[in-house]
Amino acid sequence: MNRPLLYRAAVQGVFGKREEYTRSSITDALFVYLDGKPEPESAARVDTHFRVRPLVCLTEEWEEQIRARYPETAIYRRTMMRPACRFIIPEKTKLPEGCRLSDMDEAAFDQHPFSHGMNYSCYAAFQAEGSGAVIYHGGEIVAAASSFLSLNGEVEMDIFTKETYRGKNLATACAARMLRNCMKRGITVHWDAQNDVSRHLAEKFGFVAEQEYSVCWLPQS
């Protein structure tokens, strides 16, 4: 499996935590990435500290270890889209009455809507390295698309719409605003689709599926 941006950010020490063993590593970066060849120490660490976390096996050896040791593991599939810096931006999306689209300015950033912007030290850092857009309704932020983190001119896409506002094209409008800004600035965007809805939205902007991968949830003892 290709190494995701979140994983690479942790390796470089800018996000998450990493534990290295003789032949393996455990990287806690939103997901818990298992790399190398499992050893008794690293396997025990997974069992005692990461049983309630989403695990991603980066090697066949770890996948075999997890499936053999925890046969009742729940497996979910995600799709990693190919990173891109040029996009197909649809024509202006019509918003429901009362909704207003805006860049994620300092006032919006300071609210950290749906936890967006939490991985930046301040708005100045977000403005310099990231990008984002929000939609307001009645003074409340009801949808947002923003960079989850930044690393050397690359960002991880994060989109969220308040449940009662879903199905109204708000995610499309936010993503279009953000991606247009990224394209203008030459920022490469990574899109990790958690389901078919997310994948189809990514494809609307010209992203192409790169690979599917499994996320493992261990059975609770």
Buried (B, 14 or more C-beta within 10 A) or exposed (E): BEEBBBBBBBBEEBBBEBEEBEEBBBBBBBBBBBBBBBBEEBBEBBEEEBBEBBBBBBBEBBBEBBBEEBEEBEEEEBBBBBBBBEBEBEEEBEBEEEBEBBBBEEEBBEBBBBEBBEBBEEBEEBBEBBBBBBBBBEEEBBBBBBBBBBBEEBBBBBBBBBEEBBEBBBBBBBBBBBBBBBBEEEBBBBBBBEEEEBBEBBBBBBBEBBEEBBBBBBEEE
